[in-house]
Amino acid sequence: MKKLLLMLLCFSFVYCENFSEMSTQELIAIMGYVKPAKINNFKRELKSRLSTMNASEKKEYLKNVKKMK
């Protein structure tokens, strides 16, 4: 049930215009689901947060980066 709610929440953020208002975990969760028209803003926001990610966030980021290609 928690996973379903988390997925619904993540998909609702895909339609969000301002990625800077999302948490790093939310950004990582929606990697691969962002519309092509918004991908440049999304990548820019992820890149700006890369230096502040902790070890577990970086691990998830690297795991999900393949979805964006």
FIBA-579737 format. One line per field, with one value per residue: residue in three letters; x, y, z of N, C-alpha, C in turn. Coordinates in nm, 3 decimals. Example, Ala and Ser with C-alpha at 12.3 -4.5 7.8 and 13.67 -1.06 7.14 Angstrom:
// FIBA-579737
residuo: (ala_ser)
npx: (1.319_1.285)
npy: (-0.569_-0.225)
npz: (0.780_0.708)
capx: (1.230_1.367)
capy: (-0.450_-0.106)
capz: (0.780_0.714)
cpx: (1.320_1.290)
cpy: (-0.330_0.003)
cpz: (0.780_0.787)
***
This chain:
// FIBA-579737
residuo: (met_lys_lys_leu_leu_leu_met_leu_leu_cys_phe_ser_phe_val_tyr_cys_glu_asn_phe_ser_glu_met_ser_thr_gln_glu_leu_ile_ala_ile_met_gly_tyr_val_lys_pro_ala_lys_ile_asn_asn_phe_lys_arg_glu_leu_lys_ser_arg_leu_ser_thr_met_asn_ala_ser_glu_lys_lys_glu_tyr_leu_lys_asn_val_lys_lys_met_lys)
npx: (0.082_0.194_0.387_0.230_0.103_0.329_0.420_0.203_0.223_0.474_0.425_0.248_0.418_0.560_0.430_0.479_0.596_0.805_1.091_1.266_1.130_1.091_1.195_1.522_1.507_1.257_1.303_1.490_1.331_1.152_1.303_1.339_1.073_1.000_0.860_0.964_0.972_1.031_1.269_1.525_1.524_1.483_1.718_1.908_1.841_1.887_2.164_2.258_2.216_2.371_2.624_2.554_2.430_2.377_2.538_2.353_2.161_2.314_2.374_2.118_2.065_2.264_2.180_1.934_1.995_2.030_1.776_1.709_1.819)
npy: (-0.119_0.124_0.154_0.188_0.431_0.594_0.572_0.688_0.946_1.017_1.008_1.216_1.428_1.430_1.588_1.832_2.164_2.303_2.184_2.239_2.260_2.008_1.723_1.571_1.293_1.255_1.352_1.165_0.939_0.982_0.970_0.898_0.911_1.165_1.408_1.464_1.737_1.864_1.768_1.890_2.093_1.929_1.766_1.965_2.048_1.809_1.781_2.003_1.923_1.704_1.721_1.748_1.519_1.237_0.919_0.704_0.826_0.891_0.633_0.536_0.727_0.672_0.416_0.469_0.640_0.523_0.491_0.729_0.752)
npz: (0.000_0.079_-0.116_-0.344_-0.290_-0.281_-0.544_-0.682_-0.584_-0.684_-0.961_-0.981_-0.939_-1.172_-1.348_-1.250_-1.272_-1.154_-1.059_-0.856_-0.621_-0.533_-0.339_-0.319_-0.316_-0.432_-0.689_-0.780_-0.779_-0.989_-1.215_-1.554_-1.608_-1.673_-1.883_-2.222_-2.294_-2.059_-1.973_-1.986_-1.787_-1.569_-1.568_-1.523_-1.263_-1.121_-1.164_-1.024_-0.766_-0.726_-0.598_-0.333_-0.255_-0.043_0.036_-0.006_-0.166_-0.390_-0.478_-0.553_-0.750_-0.944_-1.011_-1.130_-1.338_-1.583_-1.682_-1.793_-2.041)
capx: (0.000_0.282_0.451_0.131_0.089_0.453_0.420_0.105_0.281_0.582_0.369_0.188_0.527_0.609_0.362_0.519_0.679_0.920_1.159_1.341_1.045_1.085_1.311_1.616_1.453_1.147_1.363_1.550_1.222_1.083_1.396_1.288_0.930_0.980_0.827_1.078_0.971_1.079_1.389_1.641_1.512_1.500_1.859_1.978_1.815_1.960_2.307_2.288_2.206_2.462_2.732_2.502_2.365_2.447_2.579_2.238_2.099_2.400_2.357_1.990_2.081_2.341_2.096_1.824_2.041_2.015_1.638_1.695_1.881)
capy: (0.000_0.239_0.168_0.242_0.573_0.660_0.578_0.790_1.075_1.042_1.039_1.350_1.524_1.432_1.699_1.952_2.250_2.353_2.071_2.285_2.244_1.866_1.672_1.493_1.157_1.258_1.366_1.036_0.844_1.003_0.960_0.810_0.936_1.307_1.432_1.518_1.883_1.913_1.692_1.977_2.152_1.819_1.731_2.077_2.042_1.694_1.811_2.098_1.854_1.588_1.739_1.744_1.391_1.144_0.794_0.625_0.899_0.873_0.495_0.532_0.811_0.596_0.304_0.518_0.725_0.447_0.507_0.858_0.750)
capz: (0.000_0.084_-0.248_-0.435_-0.260_-0.321_-0.691_-0.722_-0.551_-0.780_-1.092_-0.976_-0.950_-1.309_-1.414_-1.180_-1.355_-1.080_-0.996_-0.740_-0.502_-0.500_-0.266_-0.400_-0.327_-0.529_-0.822_-0.817_-0.802_-1.117_-1.328_-1.658_-1.629_-1.701_-2.024_-2.298_-2.295_-1.930_-1.935_-1.966_-1.654_-1.474_-1.562_-1.462_-1.119_-1.068_-1.166_-0.918_-0.637_-0.722_-0.501_-0.196_-0.229_0.047_-0.030_-0.052_-0.278_-0.508_-0.523_-0.625_-0.869_-1.043_-1.053_-1.213_-1.448_-1.707_-1.728_-1.861_-2.175)
cpx: (0.086_0.349_0.355_0.113_0.212_0.459_0.321_0.158_0.390_0.528_0.301_0.296_0.584_0.549_0.395_0.612_0.809_0.986_1.235_1.261_1.036_1.209_1.400_1.565_1.340_1.201_1.422_1.442_1.155_1.176_1.343_1.142_0.899_0.955_0.945_1.084_1.029_1.213_1.509_1.639_1.534_1.647_1.941_1.962_1.889_2.109_2.344_2.286_2.305_2.569_2.683_2.432_2.447_2.473_2.460_2.167_2.182_2.386_2.228_1.997_2.153_2.263_1.990_1.868_2.027_1.875_1.620_1.748_1.787)
cpy: (0.126_0.263_0.229_0.392_0.652_0.675_0.682_0.930_1.112_1.079_1.175_1.456_1.531_1.551_1.834_2.034_2.289_2.239_2.113_2.271_2.099_1.826_1.592_1.351_1.152_1.270_1.233_0.935_0.861_1.002_0.859_0.832_1.081_1.324_1.497_1.671_1.942_1.852_1.782_2.042_2.048_1.782_1.841_2.075_1.924_1.721_1.907_2.032_1.739_1.603_1.732_1.613_1.308_1.013_0.714_0.694_0.883_0.733_0.482_0.614_0.734_0.476_0.350_0.601_0.654_0.462_0.633_0.856_0.698)
cpz: (0.000_-0.052_-0.349_-0.413_-0.302_-0.473_-0.741_-0.695_-0.650_-0.917_-1.093_-0.988_-1.091_-1.384_-1.350_-1.271_-1.285_-1.002_-0.871_-0.611_-0.455_-0.421_-0.361_-0.420_-0.428_-0.670_-0.869_-0.851_-0.937_-1.238_-1.428_-1.689_-1.663_-1.850_-2.095_-2.298_-2.167_-1.889_-1.910_-1.829_-1.546_-1.457_-1.495_-1.310_-1.056_-1.060_-1.054_-0.780_-0.621_-0.615_-0.355_-0.162_-0.131_-0.028_-0.083_-0.168_-0.405_-0.566_-0.604_-0.755_-0.979_-1.096_-1.153_-1.333_-1.583_-1.766_-1.811_-2.002_-2.278)
***
